[in-house]
Amino acid sequence: MRVTSVDLLRVKLPLVHAFRTSSHGKSSLEHILVKLTDADGRESWGEIASPAAPYYSGETTDTCWLMAERYLAPMLLGLDWEHPREVSAAFAKVRGNGFAKAGLDAAVWTLFADAQDVPLSAALGGSRTQVESGVSLGIEDSIDALLEQVSLQVDHGYNRVKLKIAPGWDVDPVREVRDAFPEIDLQVDANGAYRSEPDHLAALIALDELGLQMIEQPFAPRALIAHAVLQQRIETPICLDESIDTVDDLETALRLDAGRIVNIKVSRMGGLTAAIAAHDLALAEGVPAWCGGMHEFGVGRAVNVAIASLPGFTLTSDVSGSDKYYARDVTTAPIVAVKGMVAVPTDAGLGFTVDQAWVGENTVQSARVLAG
């Protein structure tokens, strides 16, 4: 197969509800949609779902645009390939830049699935017809506001709720949510905001008493020893997210017992090829895994639904319905969660049609890279 053109479209959409983590807040998102066209005229889509600012990772929308336009797109256009793994292997010479790689890698996989006339989930090796969906809720202005948001999502059928936490916003709000909703699967995510100091450790240890499914990424990404020490002191499993950029990272973390659950994000790990390898390792090691998200638009969300159908994703994934984040998404039909379950598409390729007119109305920057 050969790709003949790569279109990059920087799209901005408002969020239905502003979202705040331990590091920053946001009321809208800008992601880069990737459209590939091959020599037979087939088109496919991927999404670079990087944050706009360098708080979650060192990559931003700006750095991803540079990498995609100057390096990755020209590299892809110069390849003849039969399987997406070959494209991922070619991209490996570029160090890091997982978000930028992920958007092109996903578009290559959807092109491959379309050419094989199979759904993306089948091309990846998935078997589920639906996946269980959870929601992630940000830091609110008050505990009452947080309880209102949790109630809204539970009423919509979501049984797993993840709460963002930070020093000073942890034990009390989480306890209030647990008391109000004793039956839900509850987990927390610190995005690396804590340090190995007495006050921070006391709060994390106190969370161990609240019946949580997991505590996600309490310490900085490379602080694997700190994670391992905390894991020995608490019963609640630690889940690693930002610490796992590569399969090598995952293997190291498992050997150190730095975490007992892994959040596998297609965007963070550089695409579907790498995410499948991480899934396979977790499955082989008996480590529970789940598919995380980056508030993707419909394209990236559809990719997450497809990979979440793999058998090793044993915990509820972050593939909630589009309406949780966007009043109108970039696909003609939104991704829908019914009683917390999202159907896995059966149509060939991505399984959703991109609303190109709507995308055009919300595009703030565009570029086309052509084969030389």
N, C-alpha and C positions, 0 to 999 in steps of 0.2 A: 504494500500500500504506500501511497505517497500523498502528503498534504501539499496543496498548491497555494493556499493563502491562509493567513491567521489574522482574524479581526479581534482587536482589543477594545472593549467598551466599558468605560468607567461609569457606573450607574449609581445614582443616589436615591435612596428611598427613606421616607420618615418611618420611625418606629411607632407602633400603636401606643406603647407605654415606655417612657424613658427608663433606661437600664443603668444601674450603678454597681460597680464592683469595688474591691478594696483599693483600686488605683485610679479609677476615672469613671465618668458618666458619659452617656451618649443618648441623643434623641433621634438620630438618623444614622444611616450606615452608607458607606461607599464601598462597593465591591467591583471587581473587574470581571466582566463576563468575557469568555473566550469562545469565539466561533471558528471552527475549522472547516475548510472546504477541501475535498480530495479530488483526485484526477478524474473520478467518475461523477463528480457533481454532488456527492453526498455532503451534507452539512451536519456538524455535531457541536455540542456545547459543553463547556466546563466553567468553573467559577473560581476565581482567586478571592478567597474570603478572608483576607488579612485584615487586622485592625488598622485604623487610620493612624494611630499613634503608637509609639514603641513601648507600650506598657505590658502587654501580654507576651510579646516576643520582640526581637530586634528588627523584625520585618514590619513594614508599613505599606499602605497602598502605593505610596510614591516609589519606594524601593522595588516593589513587585512590578510596577509598570516598567521601570528601567530594565530590570532583569528579563522580563518577558519580551519586551520589544527589542532589546539590543542583543540578547544572548540566546534565550531559550527558543523563541519563535524561529529565528534563522537556523538554529541547530536542527529543529524539527523539520523545517522545509528542505533540509539537505539530506534527509534520511529516506531510504527505502526500507520498509519494515513489514513484518508479517504478524507480529504480536506486540501488544503494548509493553511487555517487559523489555523489549529491545529499545524502546524510546526511553524508558526509565534508566536503563543501563547507560545510554548515551548522555543523559542529563547528569549522571553521577559525577562527571568530571567537574561540574559546577559545585563548589562547596556550599553547603547550607542552602538558604533560600527555599525552604520547603513549601511555603505558601505559594510562591510564584510557580514552582514546579507542579504543585498539586492541581492548579487550574488547567494547565495544558495536559497533564497526565490523565485527568478525568475526561477531558474532551477526546483524547486518543482512545480511551476505553469505550466511550459511548459510540465513537465512530466504528470501532472494531465490532461492538455488539450489533450495531445497525447493519454492518456489512455481512455479519453472520446470521442476520434475521432472528436474533434472540434478544430477550430483555437483558439489560445490564446486569441484573441480579444473577441471571443464569450464567452469563459470561464470567462473572466473578466466582461462581461456585456456590451461590446462595440456594437455599432450599425452602425457606419460610414463605408463606403467602401473605403474612402480615407481621408487623413488628410492634412490640409494645413501646409506647412513647411516654417520655417524662418531660417535665418543664423545669426551667432554670429561672429563678426569681432573684432580682437584684436587691441591693440595700435600699431600704425605704426611709422616709423621713421620720417614721414612728413605728412602733410595734403594731399599733392598731392598723396602720396602712398596710403593713406586711400581712397581718392576719386577713385583711380584706382581699389581698391578692391571692393568698393561698386558698381561701374559700372559693374565689372565682374559678380557679383552675381545677379544684376538686369537683366543683359543680359541673365543669365541662368534661369530667370523666377521667382526669389524670390522677393516677394513684401514686406516682413517684414524683416528689418535689425536691428540687435542689435549691438550697439557700446560699447566697453569697454571704461570706462573713469577713470580718476584719477586726483587728484589735479594738476593743471598745464596742463592737457590734457582733457579739457572738453568743455567749452563754444565755443571757436573758432573752433575746428574741427567739433563739432556737428552742429554749425551754417552753416559752409561751406557745409556739407553734406545735410542739410535741404534745403539750397538755390539751390544746384545742382540737388536734387531729391525731389521736393516739394510734389510729389504724393505718395511716399512710406510710409508704416507704419514704423515709426522710434522710437526706444526706446534705452535707455542707461542703462548700468550696471556698478556700482562702486565697487562691491564686498566688500562693507564695508570700503572703503578707506577714507571716510570723517569724520570730527569731528564737534562738535557743537561750532565752533569758527567763528569769523566774515568773514574771507576770504572764508572759505569753504561754509558757508551758503550763501554768496553772489553769489557764482558760481552756487549753486544748485537752488537758486531762479531765477537766470538769465536763466537757462535752461527751466524754466516754460514758457518762451515766445516763445519757438521754436516748438510748436505743436507736442510734443512727446506723444506717446501712454502711456508711463510709465517711471518712474525713478526707477530702480531696486536696492535695497539694498544699499542705500547711506551710512548708518552707520553700526557700528559693530553689530554682530548677536544679542546680548542681549540688545542693546540700543533701546528698544521698545519705551520708553518715547521720546527719541530724534526723532524717526521716527514720532510719533504721533504729536509732536509739529510742525515739518516741514510740515506734511500733512495739518495742519490747515492753513499754510501760502501760500500754492501753490494749483493750480487747477489740475495740472498733478497728476494722481494717483501714489502713491508709491506702488511698488511691493516688496514683501518680498520673499527672497530666503534662504540665510544662517540662517535667524532667525527661520525658520520653520523646525525643526528636527522631531517633533512629532505632532500628532493631537492636543494635549494639547497646544503646542506652537501656533498653528493656532487659536485655540479658544481664547487664551489670547490676541493675536495680534488683532483679530477682535473686541474684547470687548474694547480695548484701542483705536481703530481706528488708529492703527499704520501703516496700509497699506490697500489699497482698491483693490489690485490684489494679487493673490498668484501664485508663481512658484512652481509647485509640481514636484519634482524630485524623481524618483523611488530609485535611489542610495542614495540620501541624507536622505530619510525618512525610510530606512531600508527594502525596498522591495515593491512589488506590493500590498501586503495585507494592509500595512500602507498607501500607496499612494491612494488606492481606498477609504479608510476611510476619508482621507483628501479631496479627490474629492467630496465625498458624503456630507461632512460638508459644503464645499464651495458652492455646488449646492443648498443645503437647505437654506443657508444664502443669496443666490443671489450674491455671490462674483465671479467675473470673474477669471478663472483659466486657466493655460496653462501648458503643459508638458515641463519641462526643460531638458537639457541634460548635459553630462559630457564628450563630445567628444568620446562617446562609440564606440567600434568596432561594427561589424555587429550584434553580438548577443544582446548586450545591446540596440543597436539602434532598432532592431526588437521588443524588449520588449517595448520600448518607443512608437513605432508606434501602437502596440496593445492597450496600455492603452490610448493613445491619441484619440482612437476611441470612448471613453466614452462621453456621452452627455454633461457633465459639463465642458469639456475643450472647452471653447467658444472662446479662443484667439489662434492665430497661435503658434504652438509648435516648439520646437527645434529638429525636426526630419529630418534635411536636408539629401540629398543624401550622400552616402558613399564617392563619388569622391570629395566632398568638403574637406575631411580631409585625405583620404588614397588612394594611387595609386592602391593598391590591398588590399581588406578587408579580413576578416577571414571567410566570407561565400562564397560559390561557385558562387552565383549570388549577385552582390552588391545591396544595397537599392538605388532605383532610384527616383529622384524627377523630375516630368514632369510639367513644368510651375508652379513650386512651390507646387505641390501636390504629395503625396506619397500614393501609393495603399496599403490598408490593406490586408495582406495575407489571403488566404482562405484555405490553406492546414492546416491539423491538427498540433497541437503543435506550435512550434516557427514560422513555415512557411518558414524558410530558412534552408538550409543544410550547416553545418560547414565544411569548407575545412580543414580536419584534417591533410593532408600532409603539407599544407602551414602553419598551426598552428604549426606543429612540427618543421618546418624550422626556425620559429621565437620564439620558446620557450626558455627562458633563465633559467627557474627553473621549476621543476615539482615534484609532490608528489601524492601518492595514499593512501587514508585512507580507510581501509576495516572494515566491520562489525566484531565485536569481536566474 
